[in-house]
Amino acid sequence: MQLVVDKIAKAFGIHEIFKNVSFMIEQGEHVGLVGVNGSGKTTLLRCLLNPDWIDEGAIKFEPGISVGYVQQGFTEIHGTIWEFMSEACPEITELRKKLAELEQAANGLSGEALDECLDEYARVTKRYEFIDGYNFENRIKRVLIGLGYTEEWWSHEANNLSGGQKTRLMLAAALVRNPDFMILDEPTNHLDIIMTQWLEKYLQEFKGGLLVVSHDRAFLDNVAVRILEMEGGKLQSFKGNYSRYLEQKAIQTATLEAAYNAQQDYIARTEAYIRRFKAGIKSKMARGRQSQLDRMERMDAPVHNEEFQLRLPPAAECADRVLIMEDLTIGYGEKVLAKGINLTLRRGEKAALLGANGTGKTTLLRTILGEIQPLKGRAKIGNRVQIGYFSQSYERLDPKQTLLENFVIEYGFTEEHTRSMLGGMLFHGDDVFKKIGELSGGQKARLVLLKLVLDGANCLVLDEPTNHLDIMARETVEAALEAFDGTVLVVSHDRYFVNEVADRIWEIEDGQVKDYKGNYDFYLEEKEKLAQAAALAAAEAEKQRTYAEAKSRQQEAAARAASQAAAPAPKKAEKLKRYSPEEAARLLPRVELSIREQEAMMGLLEKRMADPANHADPANSSAMAAEHDEYETKIAELMEKWEALMEALEE
């Protein structure tokens, strides 16, 4: 077991967060932690990282393991992105320094002192190899590119990044560190779909233990093999991924509800019997039943988490063509993000706009709404179309106002009516006097959703409406949008949400907007068909190129044979340089280190060559083959030098 948690509890004053929480995580087990916002998930993670913080119980990690943690939010970071990542694993830096010192020291030693130095060098090298130090820079490159930091970003100052970009960088540092056990708190919050899928694949290959808090249901389906649920201050474990958890939870809830209701019915009937006969001829039987009730182990009432209410009003009539884009080009100044857009969203359609971060999704929404002028073409809104806009930055919420002030001023409602509406969105009592700037992201999202209900719009344009919402809240929004009879255009990185809500997918890719008339599952199927067609075309092109190259090599070989037949015999190759024993002892560690480095680099290249996706481009395939030849040549030269050094030591 990499982690054992035994009957821990945590409270803040009289407010008990959780009690009697126990679970274990094995080597290589990937576990998801779910629960509504405020249920204590992040508090539990903090207890794991600081066991002294718990009120009772015990937390034990396997001795000697390294633990990586990525929290929500970020700390101050310094240097360029590459410098920050290079320092992500201090042990590698220390081992490299130690190896260099030992190499330098070996130059002036001999005899027993040299043997001791070489033994120490071997021990340090073994540890360096174990933590994959030779591939550290390549691991950094792989992670940075996977999380959207291409090479042109690496020289940027890390502290100048946005909050979301810094959070991504902290995640990259944790992955590069390659700990034995990872704890991740909402790792997909600032990732687009492509980055999230990359992270899923990375974690699927991760051999250590993993505990991840996430509201991304598709992510949990693809990463977790067990789900821990925090509910009502208690923790339950369910085998399988998130979908399997839902099935088990539904059965458990129905069973517990039935058992609880049956017990309550029995208690009510027994208490009625006791009241009726406690003073009569059957008083002895009544006392017996009272004793039974006193001994009965009462079941806790099933937990029912409070849900906010979201019911969109019927959409008013409007033109059939709601949003129209004609030869539209979007961007800023000289920067074109997408061009040649010709799309129409009709009344009642629900479209999801997808694309990697920075491709222009929000820019397209703002261009449609008239907040940004198009670079070319036009975007129109149909007759009698009233837009309701959900923005990621919550512009409609004044951070200096209280909740009550914001709604009373904007809508002119009475305080009593405003309180009633806010109560439906889970703001009770003195919550209405909180400053909006003090609210969490999820609370602000609920307020904007309430305004969309009050606006009565017949076309909703939503930019990441489920960010910061827990799973239960996301399901509420999904249900409301599915029941809505108006038009919806939504930007979201939540694949589960998109699949439930959208019946049409628009994807911004390579400066174009591609239209897929179906839900997210249909979109994936179409993308797979296109990828297979492209792979077949690439394979055919590669086949033709290989044939042409083989023919060219045959011709070159024939020409060389003819030339060699006419050329004088070559001179005998010179013998390898001879070394003195002292020189051999000094050079041997360096040569062995170089051999291991070259072999490690070639091994990494061979993994890339084994991936069919890397052969889609013939030029890339040829470059990898040439690089492989160079590694083989270099290793052969180093091996010859190594043999000569060994011979010198044996003399």
N, C-alpha and C positions, 0 to 999 in steps of 0.2 A: 504494500500500500504506500503510495506517495503522500497521501493526506488522510489523516484520521481526525474526525471531529466528534467529540464525545460529550453530549448533554450540556451544550453551552447555552448561556442566557445573556441578554443585554437589555438594559433599560436606561432611560433618561429620566431621572427623578421618579415620579410615580407612573410614568408612561412606559409600559413594557413593550419592547420591540419584538422580541421572540424569546422562547423558553424551551429548554429540553430538546435542542436541535442536535441531531447526530447524523453523520453520513461518512462514507469513505470513498476515495477515488484511487483506482489502481493505476499502475504504470500504463501509459498509452490510452487510458480511458478519457473520452471527450464528453463532458457533461454540460448541459444547458441549465441555467437558473432563471426561472420565470416567476412572475407575480405582478400585481398591479403596482402603479407608482405609489410609493410610500409604504410598501409592505415590509421593507427592511432588507432588500437585496444588497444595496450598496453598503449598508451597515454591516452585513454579514461578511462581505469582501474585506472591509477594513479590519474586522476582527481577525480574519485569517492572516492578514499581513502584520497585525500587531496583537498577538495573543494576550498580552497583558491588559488589553482594553476590555476583555470579557468580564462579566460579573461572576460567572461560575462555569464549571466544566473544564475541558482541556482540548487543545488543538496541537496536533503533532504532525510535522512534516518529516518525511524520511530523512535521516541524518545525511548531511553533505550535499543535498540537492540544491540547485539554483532555482529561484522562483522569479519569473518575469511578471510585471503588472502594468497594465495600461488602463488608466482611469479616465472617467469623463472629465473634460477640461484639460488643462495643460499647465506646465510650469515654465519659467523663463529658460530659454535656451540660447546659446551663444555660438559664434562662428558661422561658417558657411554650412550648407546642408551636408556637403561631403565631409567636412571636418567634424561636424557633430556625429555623423554616422560612423566615422572612423574611430571615434572614442566610445562607441556604444558597448564594446566588449573590452574593458580594461585589461582582462587577463591576457588577451592576445598581444596587446601592446607590451605588457610586462615580459611575456615569454620571448617575444622578438628581441627585446632589449637584452634579456639574459643570454639568449643564443649568441648575439653579437659579442657580448662580453666574454663568453667562454671561447669563442673562436679567436678573439684577440689574445686571450690569456694562453691559449694552446701554443701560440707562436714561440713563446719563450720558455716552454717547459720540456722536460724529457723524463724518461724513466717512470718511476712510480707516480710522481706528480702529474705527468702527462696522462697516465692511465686513469687517475682519479678525475681529472678534468674531462676526459672523454666519456667516462661513466656518467658524470653529471650531465654532460651534453646529451647523452643518449636518453636519460630520464626526462630532461626538459623537452627534447624532441618528441618523445612518446606522448607526453601530455599535449604538446602543440598539435600533433597529428590527431589526437583524440577529439579535440574541440574544433577540428577542421580549419586550423589557422591558415593553411596554404590557399584555401578557397574563400578567405574572409572578404576580400575586395569583390570577388565575383558574386558572393552572397549579397553584399551591399547593393551592387548594381541590379541584381535580380529583384530584390525587394523594392528598391526605389522606383524602378520602372513599373513594377506590378502595381504600385500604389500611386501611379500618375506623375512621378517626378522623373521626367526624361532628362537626358544628359545636360541640356541647356539650363536646367534648374540647379545643378549641383553646386555652382559657384555663388548662388544667391545667399544672402544673409538670412539665417534661420529665424532670427528674432523679428524680421520684417514680414514674416508670413502671417496670413489671417489665422483666426482661432481654429477654424476647421483644418487648415493646412498644417498647423502645429500639431494638432491632435493626430493627424495622419502620420506626421513625422515621428511622434512618440511611439505609435504603433509599429512603424518601420524599424525603429531602434530595438524594440522588444523582440521582434521577429529575428533580426540579425543576431541578437545576443544568443539566440537558440538555447533558452533555458531548459531545464529538465521538466519544469511545470509552469504553465502559464495561466494567469488570471486576467480576463479581459472584460471590461465594463463598457458595454455598448460600442463595440469596435467598428460597426458599420455605419455609425451616425453620419459621418462626413464622406462616405464612399458612394460613388455611382455604381450602377449595376455591374459594369465591367470589372471595376476594382473589387466589388464584393465577391464576384465569382472567382476572381484570382485568389482572394483571401481564403475562400472556401477550399479551393484546391490545395493551397499551401497548408492549411490546418489539417486537411485530410491526410497529408503526407507527414505531418508532425508526429513524432514517435513518443513524445512526452505526454504527461497528463494535462488536461485542459478543463478549466471552469470558466464558462462565458455567460455573462448576463446580456440578453438581447431581446428586443421586441420584433426583430425581423424573423417572421415565421419560416420563410423559405430558407434562410440562413441556418436556423436551428434544425430544419429538416435535413439539410445537407451535411451538417457538421456533428451534431450531437447523437450519441448512442444511448443516452439516458437523460431524463429531465427531472430536475428538482424544482418543486413548486413551493414558494413561500406564500402562505395564506393564513390569515388570522393568527399570526405569531407562531405558527407551526410549519414544519417542513415535511413534505412527502416526496417519495422517490417513485418514478415511473420508468420502466424499461422501454427503450426504443426512442425514436426521434419525436419531433413535435406533433406530427400527425397521429402517430401511435399514442402519444400522451393524451391527445384530445379524445380519442376513442375510449381509452381506459378511464379518463376523468368523467366522461358522460355516463358510463356504466356505474362508476363509483358514486357519483352524485345522485343518480336515480335510486340506487340501493340504499344510500344513507338517508335520503329523503323519506323513502318508504319505511325504513326501520324507525326513524325518529318519529314520524307521524303515527306509526303503530304504537310506539311506546307512549306517546303523549295521549293517544286515545285510551290506552289501557289505564294510564294514571288518572285520567279524567273520570272514567267509569268507576275505578276503585275508590276514588275520593268521594264520588257521589254516593256509593254504597256505604262508605264509612259514615258520612254525614247523616244518612237516612236511618242507620241502625245502631249508632253508637250508644244510644240510651235505651234501646228496646230489648226484646227477647234475644235478638241476634247480636248483642253487644260484644260477646266473646269473639264471634266470627269477625266483627268489625275491627276489634283490636288486633286480631291475627293478620288481617289484611293491611292494617297500618304498619305492623312490624315488617311485612313483606315490602311495603313501599319504602320504609326506612332503610332496609338492606339493599334495595335495588340500586344498581350502578346507573346513574342517569346519563344518557347520551347528550353530548353537546349539540346544540342546534347547528345544522349545516351553515357554513359561512356564505352569506350573500353579499358580495361586494356591490357598493352603490354605483350605479351607472348614470351617466348624464343623459338627458333627453335631447334628441336631435330629430325633428320631424320637419322636413322641408315642405313648404306650402305648394299646392298645385301650381304648375307653371302657366303664366298667362299666354294667350295666343300671340304668335309672332310670325314673321316670314319663314318660309320653308328653308331658305338658305340663311343660316344664322351667322357664320363666319366665312368670309370669302377672301382668298389670297390669289392674286393674279400676277404672275411673273415677278414675284416678290424677292428682293435681295435684302438681307438684314446684316447689321454690323455697326461698327463705330468708326467714323472717319474713313481712313484708308483700309481698315481691317474688315474684311468680308467674312462673316461666319457661315452663311448659307445663301444660296442663290437659286434662281429658277424655280421658286416655290409656287405651285399651282394646285391649291387644295380648297375644298369646300366642306364645311361641317354643317350638316343639316339638322333640322329640328328633331330633338329626341335622341340624337346620337351621343355616345359617350366615348371620347377619344383620349388616349394617354400619349403624351409626348415624351419620348425616351432619347437618351444620348449621353455620352460621356460628359463629365464636368468640363465646362469651358467651350462646349460645342455650340451654345447659343440658345438653349431652351428658354431661359428667362427672358433673353433678348427678344425672342420671337413672341412671347406672350405680351411683353411691353409694347412691341411694335403693333400687334393686333389691337391693343387697347388704346393706341394713339399716344402713348407716353414717349415713344421714340419714333423719329421719322424714318421711313424705309430708305435704303440707299438707292433702290430702284423698284418700280412696280407699285402696287398698292395693296393695302389690307382694309377690308370693309366689314362693317357690322350691319346685319340685315335690319329691315324695318321692324319697329316695335320690339326690338331685342334689348332687354335690360340686363346688363352685366353685373354679376357679383364676383368680386375679385378677392382671393385669399393670397396674400403676399407673405413670403418667408420672413420679411423684416417687420411685419405687423404695423405698417404705417398708420393704420386707423386707430391705434391705441396710443394715447398720450401718456408717457411714462410718469408724468408729474401728477396726473389725476388719479383719484380713487376709482374703483370699479363703479361705484354708485354715481359719482359725478360724470364719468364718461358716458354712461348710458342715458342718464337723465338729461344731460345737455344735448346729446346727439338726437335723441328720439322724443324728448319731452314727456316721458312717462312719469307717473307718480312714483314716489319712493316705494310704496307698497307693491305696485305692479313690477317695478324694477327688481326688487328683492325676490319676488316670486319667480321671475324669469332666471335670475342669477342662481337661485336655489336649484332650478332644474339642471344647471350646468355645474353643480356640486360646490357652489359658493354659499356657505351658510353663515348666519350670525354676523359676527364682526368681520368676516372675510370681505364684506362689501366695502369696508373702509380702508382696505389695503391699497397702497400705491401700486399702480400697474407696473411700474419699473421694478418692483420687488417680487413679482410673480415669476414662476418657473416657465420654461418654454411650453410645456403641456398646458398650463393654466391659460397662458396667452392664446394658444391655439383654440381652446374651448370658447374664449370670448369672441374671437373672429368668426368662428363657426356660428355662434349665436347671432351675430350681426348679419350673416348671410341668410339666416332664417327670417330675421326681421325685415330685411331688404325686399324679400319677395321676388328676387331676380329669376328670370326664365333661362338664363345661361350662366353657368358657373365656370370661372376660370381659376383653377386652383394650383398654386405653386408649392409643392411639398406639404400638403395639408396634414399628413400624419407624422411629421417630424416631432419628436418629443412626446408623442402619445404612446401609452402602453397598449398591449395587445387588445384588451377589452374595449378601450376607447377607439382603436382602429376598427374593430368589428362594428361598433356603433356607427361610425362614419360610413363604412362600407354599406351597411344596411340602409342608411338614409339616402345615399347616392343611388343605390340600386332601385329604391322605391320612387325616386324623383323622376317625374315625367318630362322634365326639361332637358336642356343640352348641357354637356359637361366636357371641358377640356382640362386635363389634369397632368401636371408634371409630378412624377413620383419615382423613387428608387426602390420602393417596396413592391417586389414582384408579386407577392401574394395579393396585395391590395389591387394592383393593376389587373391581375387575372380575374378578380372578382367583379371589378367595376367596369372596365373598358370593353367595348365591342369593336374597337378600332385602334390600331397602333400607328403612330407617326414616329419615325426614328430619324434623328439628325445624324448623318454619317458622311464623312468626306465632303462636307459642304453642300450636301443635298438632303432633302427631306423625303424619305421613302414611306409609302403608304401600305399598310397591311390591314386588310379588312377582316379582322377577327380579334379574339382575345390574346392574352400573352402566350398561352400554350400554342395557339395557331401561329403566332409570330415566330416562336422558337422552331416549330416544324418547318416553316418557310425558310428561315435562316439556315437550318441544317441542310435543306435541299440545295440552296444556293452554294453552301460551302462544299458539298459533295460534288456539285457540277464544276466548281472552280478547281477542286483537287483532281478530278478526272482530266480536265483540260491541262493542268500543270503537269500531270503524270505523262500525258501524251507528248507535251512539249519537251519534257525531260528525256523521254524515250528517243525522240528525234535528235535531240542534242547529243545524247550519249552515243547514238549510232554514228553521227557525224564526227564526233571526237575520236571514236575508235578507228574509224576509217582514216582520219588524219594521222593518228598515231602509227597506224600500219605503214602509211606512206613515209612518215618521218623515219621509222625504224628501217625501212628498206633503203632510204637515202643514207642513213648513218652506216649501214652495213656495207654499202658500196664505197663510202668514203673511207671506212676503216680498212677495207681490203687494200686500198691503194696507199694508205698512210704507213709510215714506219712504225715498228713495234714500240710501244710506250716504255719509258724507263721504269725500272723497278721502284715500287713505292718506298719512300723513305721510312726508316724505322721510327717507332714512337720515341719521343724524348725520354731519356732516362733521368731518374730522380734519386737524390740522396735520401737515406732513411729519415733524416731530420726534416727535409723539405716535404717528403711524402706524409709524415705525421702532421705537419702543419696544413697541408692542402686537402688531405683526405676528408675531413669533416665538411669542408665547403663543397667539395664535389658531390658527396653523398646528399647534402642538403639541396643542391641544384638538381640532382637526379629526381629526388622526391617531388620537388616543386614542378618540374617538367612533366612528370608522370601524373601528378594531380591535375595539372592544367589539361593534359591530354585526356584524362578520364572525364573531366567536365565537358570537354568538346565532344567526346564520344557519346555522352548522354544527349547532347543537343543533336548529334547526327542520327541518334536512334529515334528521334521524334519525327514522324512523317510530316508534321506541320512545317518543319524547318526546311523541307525540300520543295515547298510549293514554288519558291523562286529559284530557277536554275542557277542564277548568278550566285545566290547565297550558298547553294549546294556545292558549287565549284570552289567557292572561297573556303568553305569548311574542309573540303578534301585537301586543298593546298596547305591549309594551316596544319592539318593532321600530318601531312608529309614532313613539314618543317619540324614538328615535335619529334617525330620518329628519328629524323636525321640528327637532331640535337642530342637526343637521349643516347643514340648509338655512339656519338663522339664522346659524350661524358662517360659512357661505360668503358670505352677504350682507355680513357684517361684514368678511370678508377682501377682498371686491371693493372696498368703500369705502376700506379701508386702502391697497390697491394704487393706487387712483385718487389718493389723497392723496400718495403717494410719487412718482407720475409728474408731478404738477403742478410 
